Amino acid sequence: MKHNAIFDIQTDGDFLTQALRIFKYQYDNNVVYHDFCTYLNVQPDSVHTIEQIPFLPIEFFKSKDVLSTTNTPEITFTSSGTTGSETSKHFVTDLSLYEQSYLKAFNHFYGDIKDYCVLALLPSYLERTGSSLIYMADDLIKKSEHPKSGFFLNEYEQLHLLLTDLQKTDTKILIIGVSFALLEFTEQYQMSLQNTIIMETGGMKGRRKEIVRQELHELLSTGFGVSKIHSEYGMTELLSQAYSKGDGVFNCPAWMKILVRDTEDPLSYLKNGKSGGINVIDLANINSCSFIATQDLGKINQNGTFEIIGRFDNSDIRGCNLMVL
């Protein structure tokens, strides 16, 4: 099956063509997804629109091997999870698809990675194995080819000194970090950075009390001295990311799409502006599942951008749980 065609998508028609092609492929080759579609009494010959495609509840990645190929996985990405909880496993049989996806998306939204010094402040991820975010950040660091690019665990003083030195040059800086570490840095150091993108990847990871995005971004904007805080929206079960250049408003690359489902009726969809459960189409996920019903809550704006407004708690996932085999 030709995979790279997804990166040539330019129109809604192109997207629909590829989505229907991949749906049929995964229906035929993914045992877990095939069984799920059968449970819903959906077959490829009855599917002609994106909304008719079944979306696999993300919980399946915790209990099943979600694969659309018999090829041996090159790597297995795992979610962090809390102590004692079951983690998601994403078996990736073609790392080149992941690499193309994040490199092409970054280039589309931010330009050539070689123009940046990439600084990754990702302690909670560095302290475990199997993180897809660490894989991406490590590759971006290498491909930036900047001698000062690198990871930081909790070396805030070193990071402060490096940023101070970089401010004396014209270097474009990308700081990609987990929320609690970015906050901890700003509590120790107040800066007024120029030519710098602060990109948070979300989550306090149990290190601090969760706060709403607006408050988080205000604290980080003040601490780093920048006008906007950027965000990355991705997850273990995906091979693509959406990006926000401020205010928590996200855009997808051409091979990724968001739908918002009714929380009471997970097989129906809401109009733009209405809040509900987030469904993600990630066409780069050809070898696992491209159609995933997440546990995130959000809305699609009238201009096609989207926002994440929270997550289901266990009592709210009833619609998804009804579909879990």
Contacts in CASP RR format, 6 or more apart in sequence:
PFRMAT RR
TARGET T0000
AUTHOR 0000-0000-0000
METHOD contacts of the structure
MODEL  1
MKHNAIFDIQTDGDFLTQALRIFKYQYDNNVVYHDFCTYLNVQPDSVHTI
EQIPFLPIEFFKSKDVLSTTNTPEITFTSSGTTGSETSKHFVTDLSLYEQ
SYLKAFNHFYGDIKDYCVLALLPSYLERTGSSLIYMADDLIKKSEHPKSG
FFLNEYEQLHLLLTDLQKTDTKILIIGVSFALLEFTEQYQMSLQNTIIME
TGGMKGRRKEIVRQELHELLSTGFGVSKIHSEYGMTELLSQAYSKGDGVF
NCPAWMKILVRDTEDPLSYLKNGKSGGINVIDLANINSCSFIATQDLGKI
NQNGTFEIIGRFDNSDIRGCNLMVL
1 25 0 8 1.000
1 286 0 8 1.000
3 94 0 8 1.000
3 97 0 8 1.000
3 286 0 8 1.000
4 100 0 8 1.000
5 18 0 8 1.000
6 18 0 8 1.000
6 22 0 8 1.000
6 255 0 8 1.000
6 283 0 8 1.000
6 284 0 8 1.000
6 286 0 8 1.000
7 100 0 8 1.000
7 101 0 8 1.000
7 104 0 8 1.000
7 254 0 8 1.000
7 255 0 8 1.000
8 14 0 8 1.000
9 15 0 8 1.000
9 18 0 8 1.000
9 254 0 8 1.000
9 255 0 8 1.000
9 283 0 8 1.000
10 254 0 8 1.000
14 254 0 8 1.000
15 50 0 8 1.000
15 254 0 8 1.000
15 255 0 8 1.000
15 257 0 8 1.000
15 283 0 8 1.000
16 49 0 8 1.000
16 50 0 8 1.000
18 255 0 8 1.000
18 283 0 8 1.000
19 50 0 8 1.000
19 53 0 8 1.000
19 257 0 8 1.000
19 281 0 8 1.000
19 283 0 8 1.000
19 290 0 8 1.000
20 44 0 8 1.000
20 47 0 8 1.000
20 48 0 8 1.000
20 53 0 8 1.000
22 283 0 8 1.000
22 286 0 8 1.000
22 290 0 8 1.000
23 44 0 8 1.000
23 47 0 8 1.000
23 53 0 8 1.000
23 290 0 8 1.000
23 291 0 8 1.000
24 44 0 8 1.000
25 68 0 8 1.000
25 286 0 8 1.000
26 33 0 8 1.000
26 34 0 8 1.000
26 68 0 8 1.000
26 286 0 8 1.000
26 289 0 8 1.000
26 290 0 8 1.000
26 291 0 8 1.000
27 33 0 8 1.000
27 34 0 8 1.000
27 37 0 8 1.000
27 43 0 8 1.000
27 44 0 8 1.000
28 34 0 8 1.000
28 44 0 8 1.000
29 68 0 8 1.000
29 69 0 8 1.000
30 66 0 8 1.000
30 67 0 8 1.000
30 68 0 8 1.000
30 288 0 8 1.000
30 289 0 8 1.000
32 56 0 8 1.000
32 60 0 8 1.000
32 64 0 8 1.000
32 65 0 8 1.000
32 66 0 8 1.000
32 67 0 8 1.000
32 289 0 8 1.000
33 54 0 8 1.000
33 56 0 8 1.000
33 66 0 8 1.000
33 68 0 8 1.000
33 289 0 8 1.000
33 291 0 8 1.000
35 325 0 8 1.000
36 54 0 8 1.000
36 56 0 8 1.000
36 60 0 8 1.000
36 323 0 8 1.000
36 325 0 8 1.000
37 43 0 8 1.000
37 54 0 8 1.000
39 323 0 8 1.000
39 325 0 8 1.000
40 54 0 8 1.000
40 267 0 8 1.000
40 323 0 8 1.000
42 52 0 8 1.000
42 53 0 8 1.000
42 54 0 8 1.000
46 52 0 8 1.000
47 53 0 8 1.000
50 257 0 8 1.000
50 259 0 8 1.000
50 281 0 8 1.000
51 259 0 8 1.000
51 269 0 8 1.000
53 281 0 8 1.000
53 291 0 8 1.000
54 291 0 8 1.000
55 259 0 8 1.000
55 261 0 8 1.000
55 266 0 8 1.000
55 279 0 8 1.000
55 291 0 8 1.000
55 292 0 8 1.000
55 293 0 8 1.000
56 66 0 8 1.000
56 289 0 8 1.000
56 291 0 8 1.000
56 292 0 8 1.000
56 293 0 8 1.000
57 292 0 8 1.000
57 293 0 8 1.000
57 320 0 8 1.000
57 321 0 8 1.000
57 323 0 8 1.000
57 324 0 8 1.000
58 88 0 8 1.000
58 235 0 8 1.000
58 237 0 8 1.000
58 292 0 8 1.000
58 293 0 8 1.000
58 294 0 8 1.000
58 295 0 8 1.000
59 320 0 8 1.000
59 321 0 8 1.000
59 324 0 8 1.000
60 66 0 8 1.000
60 289 0 8 1.000
60 324 0 8 1.000
61 79 0 8 1.000
61 88 0 8 1.000
61 89 0 8 1.000
61 90 0 8 1.000
61 236 0 8 1.000
61 237 0 8 1.000
62 86 0 8 1.000
62 87 0 8 1.000
62 88 0 8 1.000
62 89 0 8 1.000
63 86 0 8 1.000
65 89 0 8 1.000
65 91 0 8 1.000
66 90 0 8 1.000
66 91 0 8 1.000
66 288 0 8 1.000
66 289 0 8 1.000
67 73 0 8 1.000
67 91 0 8 1.000
67 93 0 8 1.000
67 287 0 8 1.000
67 288 0 8 1.000
68 286 0 8 1.000
68 287 0 8 1.000
68 288 0 8 1.000
68 289 0 8 1.000
69 93 0 8 1.000
69 287 0 8 1.000
71 93 0 8 1.000
71 94 0 8 1.000
71 287 0 8 1.000
72 93 0 8 1.000
73 91 0 8 1.000
73 92 0 8 1.000
73 93 0 8 1.000
74 92 0 8 1.000
74 93 0 8 1.000
74 94 0 8 1.000
74 95 0 8 1.000
75 92 0 8 1.000
75 95 0 8 1.000
75 130 0 8 1.000
75 135 0 8 1.000
76 89 0 8 1.000
76 90 0 8 1.000
76 91 0 8 1.000
76 92 0 8 1.000
76 130 0 8 1.000
77 89 0 8 1.000
77 90 0 8 1.000
77 92 0 8 1.000
77 130 0 8 1.000
77 131 0 8 1.000
77 132 0 8 1.000
77 135 0 8 1.000
77 236 0 8 1.000
78 87 0 8 1.000
78 88 0 8 1.000
78 89 0 8 1.000
78 90 0 8 1.000
78 129 0 8 1.000
78 130 0 8 1.000
78 131 0 8 1.000
78 236 0 8 1.000
79 87 0 8 1.000
79 88 0 8 1.000
79 235 0 8 1.000
79 236 0 8 1.000
79 237 0 8 1.000
80 87 0 8 1.000
80 124 0 8 1.000
80 125 0 8 1.000
80 128 0 8 1.000
80 131 0 8 1.000
80 205 0 8 1.000
81 87 0 8 1.000
82 206 0 8 1.000
88 236 0 8 1.000
88 237 0 8 1.000
90 132 0 8 1.000
90 236 0 8 1.000
90 237 0 8 1.000
90 288 0 8 1.000
91 288 0 8 1.000
92 98 0 8 1.000
92 239 0 8 1.000
92 287 0 8 1.000
92 288 0 8 1.000
93 287 0 8 1.000
94 286 0 8 1.000
94 287 0 8 1.000
97 239 0 8 1.000
97 284 0 8 1.000
97 286 0 8 1.000
97 287 0 8 1.000
98 132 0 8 1.000
98 135 0 8 1.000
98 136 0 8 1.000
98 239 0 8 1.000
98 284 0 8 1.000
99 139 0 8 1.000
100 284 0 8 1.000
101 239 0 8 1.000
101 240 0 8 1.000
101 241 0 8 1.000
101 253 0 8 1.000
101 255 0 8 1.000
101 284 0 8 1.000
102 136 0 8 1.000
102 139 0 8 1.000
102 140 0 8 1.000
102 239 0 8 1.000
102 240 0 8 1.000
102 241 0 8 1.000
103 113 0 8 1.000
103 139 0 8 1.000
103 143 0 8 1.000
104 253 0 8 1.000
105 240 0 8 1.000
105 241 0 8 1.000
105 243 0 8 1.000
105 253 0 8 1.000
105 256 0 8 1.000
106 113 0 8 1.000
106 140 0 8 1.000
107 113 0 8 1.000
108 253 0 8 1.000
109 243 0 8 1.000
109 245 0 8 1.000
109 251 0 8 1.000
109 253 0 8 1.000
110 116 0 8 1.000
110 174 0 8 1.000
110 197 0 8 1.000
110 243 0 8 1.000
113 140 0 8 1.000
113 143 0 8 1.000
113 144 0 8 1.000
114 143 0 8 1.000
114 144 0 8 1.000
114 145 0 8 1.000
115 172 0 8 1.000
116 144 0 8 1.000
116 146 0 8 1.000
116 149 0 8 1.000
116 171 0 8 1.000
116 172 0 8 1.000
116 173 0 8 1.000
116 174 0 8 1.000
116 197 0 8 1.000
117 144 0 8 1.000
117 146 0 8 1.000
117 148 0 8 1.000
117 149 0 8 1.000
117 166 0 8 1.000
117 171 0 8 1.000
117 172 0 8 1.000
117 173 0 8 1.000
117 174 0 8 1.000
118 137 0 8 1.000
118 140 0 8 1.000
118 141 0 8 1.000
118 144 0 8 1.000
118 146 0 8 1.000
118 149 0 8 1.000
118 150 0 8 1.000
118 174 0 8 1.000
118 176 0 8 1.000
119 148 0 8 1.000
119 149 0 8 1.000
119 150 0 8 1.000
119 152 0 8 1.000
119 159 0 8 1.000
119 162 0 8 1.000
119 163 0 8 1.000
119 173 0 8 1.000
119 174 0 8 1.000
119 175 0 8 1.000
119 176 0 8 1.000
120 134 0 8 1.000
120 137 0 8 1.000
120 138 0 8 1.000
120 140 0 8 1.000
120 141 0 8 1.000
120 150 0 8 1.000
120 151 0 8 1.000
120 152 0 8 1.000
120 175 0 8 1.000
120 176 0 8 1.000
120 177 0 8 1.000
121 152 0 8 1.000
121 159 0 8 1.000
121 175 0 8 1.000
121 176 0 8 1.000
121 177 0 8 1.000
121 178 0 8 1.000
121 181 0 8 1.000
121 182 0 8 1.000
121 185 0 8 1.000
122 131 0 8 1.000
122 133 0 8 1.000
122 134 0 8 1.000
122 137 0 8 1.000
122 151 0 8 1.000
122 176 0 8 1.000
122 177 0 8 1.000
122 178 0 8 1.000
122 181 0 8 1.000
122 201 0 8 1.000
123 152 0 8 1.000
123 153 0 8 1.000
123 154 0 8 1.000
123 178 0 8 1.000
123 181 0 8 1.000
124 178 0 8 1.000
124 180 0 8 1.000
124 181 0 8 1.000
124 205 0 8 1.000
124 207 0 8 1.000
125 131 0 8 1.000
125 133 0 8 1.000
125 134 0 8 1.000
125 178 0 8 1.000
126 134 0 8 1.000
126 151 0 8 1.000
126 153 0 8 1.000
127 153 0 8 1.000
132 236 0 8 1.000
132 239 0 8 1.000
133 201 0 8 1.000
136 241 0 8 1.000
137 151 0 8 1.000
137 176 0 8 1.000
138 151 0 8 1.000
140 174 0 8 1.000
140 176 0 8 1.000
141 149 0 8 1.000
141 150 0 8 1.000
141 151 0 8 1.000
142 149 0 8 1.000
146 171 0 8 1.000
148 162 0 8 1.000
148 166 0 8 1.000
152 158 0 8 1.000
152 159 0 8 1.000
154 181 0 8 1.000
154 184 0 8 1.000
156 184 0 8 1.000
156 185 0 8 1.000
156 188 0 8 1.000
156 189 0 8 1.000
159 185 0 8 1.000
160 185 0 8 1.000
160 188 0 8 1.000
160 189 0 8 1.000
160 191 0 8 1.000
163 173 0 8 1.000
163 191 0 8 1.000
163 193 0 8 1.000
163 196 0 8 1.000
166 173 0 8 1.000
167 193 0 8 1.000
167 194 0 8 1.000
170 195 0 8 1.000
171 195 0 8 1.000
172 195 0 8 1.000
172 196 0 8 1.000
172 197 0 8 1.000
173 193 0 8 1.000
173 195 0 8 1.000
173 196 0 8 1.000
173 197 0 8 1.000
174 196 0 8 1.000
174 197 0 8 1.000
174 199 0 8 1.000
175 182 0 8 1.000
175 196 0 8 1.000
175 197 0 8 1.000
175 198 0 8 1.000
175 199 0 8 1.000
175 224 0 8 1.000
176 199 0 8 1.000
176 201 0 8 1.000
176 232 0 8 1.000
177 199 0 8 1.000
177 200 0 8 1.000
177 201 0 8 1.000
178 200 0 8 1.000
178 201 0 8 1.000
178 202 0 8 1.000
178 203 0 8 1.000
178 205 0 8 1.000
179 200 0 8 1.000
179 201 0 8 1.000
179 202 0 8 1.000
179 203 0 8 1.000
179 204 0 8 1.000
179 216 0 8 1.000
180 203 0 8 1.000
180 204 0 8 1.000
180 205 0 8 1.000
180 206 0 8 1.000
180 207 0 8 1.000
180 208 0 8 1.000
182 198 0 8 1.000
182 200 0 8 1.000
182 220 0 8 1.000
182 224 0 8 1.000
183 208 0 8 1.000
183 216 0 8 1.000
183 219 0 8 1.000
183 220 0 8 1.000
186 219 0 8 1.000
186 220 0 8 1.000
186 222 0 8 1.000
186 223 0 8 1.000
186 224 0 8 1.000
189 223 0 8 1.000
190 222 0 8 1.000
190 223 0 8 1.000
190 225 0 8 1.000
191 223 0 8 1.000
191 224 0 8 1.000
191 225 0 8 1.000
192 225 0 8 1.000
193 224 0 8 1.000
193 225 0 8 1.000
193 226 0 8 1.000
196 224 0 8 1.000
196 226 0 8 1.000
197 226 0 8 1.000
197 230 0 8 1.000
198 220 0 8 1.000
198 224 0 8 1.000
198 226 0 8 1.000
198 229 0 8 1.000
198 230 0 8 1.000
199 229 0 8 1.000
199 230 0 8 1.000
199 231 0 8 1.000
199 232 0 8 1.000
199 243 0 8 1.000
200 216 0 8 1.000
200 217 0 8 1.000
200 220 0 8 1.000
200 229 0 8 1.000
200 230 0 8 1.000
200 231 0 8 1.000
200 232 0 8 1.000
201 231 0 8 1.000
201 232 0 8 1.000
202 231 0 8 1.000
203 210 0 8 1.000
204 210 0 8 1.000
204 211 0 8 1.000
213 231 0 8 1.000
213 248 0 8 1.000
213 308 0 8 1.000
216 229 0 8 1.000
217 228 0 8 1.000
217 229 0 8 1.000
217 246 0 8 1.000
217 247 0 8 1.000
217 248 0 8 1.000
220 226 0 8 1.000
220 229 0 8 1.000
221 227 0 8 1.000
221 228 0 8 1.000
221 229 0 8 1.000
228 245 0 8 1.000
228 246 0 8 1.000
228 247 0 8 1.000
229 246 0 8 1.000
230 243 0 8 1.000
230 244 0 8 1.000
230 245 0 8 1.000
230 246 0 8 1.000
231 243 0 8 1.000
231 244 0 8 1.000
231 246 0 8 1.000
231 248 0 8 1.000
231 250 0 8 1.000
232 241 0 8 1.000
232 242 0 8 1.000
232 243 0 8 1.000
232 244 0 8 1.000
233 241 0 8 1.000
233 242 0 8 1.000
233 243 0 8 1.000
233 244 0 8 1.000
233 250 0 8 1.000
233 308 0 8 1.000
234 240 0 8 1.000
234 241 0 8 1.000
234 242 0 8 1.000
235 294 0 8 1.000
237 285 0 8 1.000
237 288 0 8 1.000
237 292 0 8 1.000
238 280 0 8 1.000
238 282 0 8 1.000
238 284 0 8 1.000
238 285 0 8 1.000
238 292 0 8 1.000
239 282 0 8 1.000
239 284 0 8 1.000
239 285 0 8 1.000
240 252 0 8 1.000
240 253 0 8 1.000
240 255 0 8 1.000
240 256 0 8 1.000
240 282 0 8 1.000
240 283 0 8 1.000
240 284 0 8 1.000
240 285 0 8 1.000
241 253 0 8 1.000
241 256 0 8 1.000
242 250 0 8 1.000
242 251 0 8 1.000
242 252 0 8 1.000
242 253 0 8 1.000
242 256 0 8 1.000
242 258 0 8 1.000
242 306 0 8 1.000
243 250 0 8 1.000
243 251 0 8 1.000
244 250 0 8 1.000
244 251 0 8 1.000
248 307 0 8 1.000
248 308 0 8 1.000
249 301 0 8 1.000
249 305 0 8 1.000
249 306 0 8 1.000
249 307 0 8 1.000
250 258 0 8 1.000
250 305 0 8 1.000
250 306 0 8 1.000
250 307 0 8 1.000
250 308 0 8 1.000
251 305 0 8 1.000
252 258 0 8 1.000
252 306 0 8 1.000
255 282 0 8 1.000
255 283 0 8 1.000
255 284 0 8 1.000
256 280 0 8 1.000
256 281 0 8 1.000
256 282 0 8 1.000
256 283 0 8 1.000
256 284 0 8 1.000
257 280 0 8 1.000
257 281 0 8 1.000
258 278 0 8 1.000
258 279 0 8 1.000
258 280 0 8 1.000
258 281 0 8 1.000
258 300 0 8 1.000
258 306 0 8 1.000
259 269 0 8 1.000
259 278 0 8 1.000
259 279 0 8 1.000
259 281 0 8 1.000
259 300 0 8 1.000
260 269 0 8 1.000
260 270 0 8 1.000
260 274 0 8 1.000
260 275 0 8 1.000
260 276 0 8 1.000
260 277 0 8 1.000
260 278 0 8 1.000
260 279 0 8 1.000
260 298 0 8 1.000
260 299 0 8 1.000
260 300 0 8 1.000
260 306 0 8 1.000
261 267 0 8 1.000
261 268 0 8 1.000
261 269 0 8 1.000
261 270 0 8 1.000
261 276 0 8 1.000
261 277 0 8 1.000
261 278 0 8 1.000
261 279 0 8 1.000
261 293 0 8 1.000
262 268 0 8 1.000
262 269 0 8 1.000
262 270 0 8 1.000
262 276 0 8 1.000
262 277 0 8 1.000
263 276 0 8 1.000
263 277 0 8 1.000
263 297 0 8 1.000
263 312 0 8 1.000
263 316 0 8 1.000
263 319 0 8 1.000
264 319 0 8 1.000
265 319 0 8 1.000
266 277 0 8 1.000
266 293 0 8 1.000
266 319 0 8 1.000
266 320 0 8 1.000
266 322 0 8 1.000
266 323 0 8 1.000
270 276 0 8 1.000
270 299 0 8 1.000
272 299 0 8 1.000
272 300 0 8 1.000
272 301 0 8 1.000
272 302 0 8 1.000
272 304 0 8 1.000
273 299 0 8 1.000
273 300 0 8 1.000
273 301 0 8 1.000
273 302 0 8 1.000
274 299 0 8 1.000
275 297 0 8 1.000
275 298 0 8 1.000
275 299 0 8 1.000
275 309 0 8 1.000
276 297 0 8 1.000
276 298 0 8 1.000
276 299 0 8 1.000
277 293 0 8 1.000
277 294 0 8 1.000
277 296 0 8 1.000
277 297 0 8 1.000
277 298 0 8 1.000
277 312 0 8 1.000
278 293 0 8 1.000
278 294 0 8 1.000
278 296 0 8 1.000
278 297 0 8 1.000
278 298 0 8 1.000
278 306 0 8 1.000
278 308 0 8 1.000
279 291 0 8 1.000
279 292 0 8 1.000
279 293 0 8 1.000
279 294 0 8 1.000
280 291 0 8 1.000
280 292 0 8 1.000
280 294 0 8 1.000
281 290 0 8 1.000
281 291 0 8 1.000
282 290 0 8 1.000
282 292 0 8 1.000
283 290 0 8 1.000
284 290 0 8 1.000
285 292 0 8 1.000
293 320 0 8 1.000
293 323 0 8 1.000
295 311 0 8 1.000
295 312 0 8 1.000
295 317 0 8 1.000
295 320 0 8 1.000
296 308 0 8 1.000
296 310 0 8 1.000
296 311 0 8 1.000
296 312 0 8 1.000
297 308 0 8 1.000
297 309 0 8 1.000
297 310 0 8 1.000
297 311 0 8 1.000
297 312 0 8 1.000
298 306 0 8 1.000
298 307 0 8 1.000
298 308 0 8 1.000
298 309 0 8 1.000
298 310 0 8 1.000
299 306 0 8 1.000
299 307 0 8 1.000
299 309 0 8 1.000
300 306 0 8 1.000
301 307 0 8 1.000
312 320 0 8 1.000
END
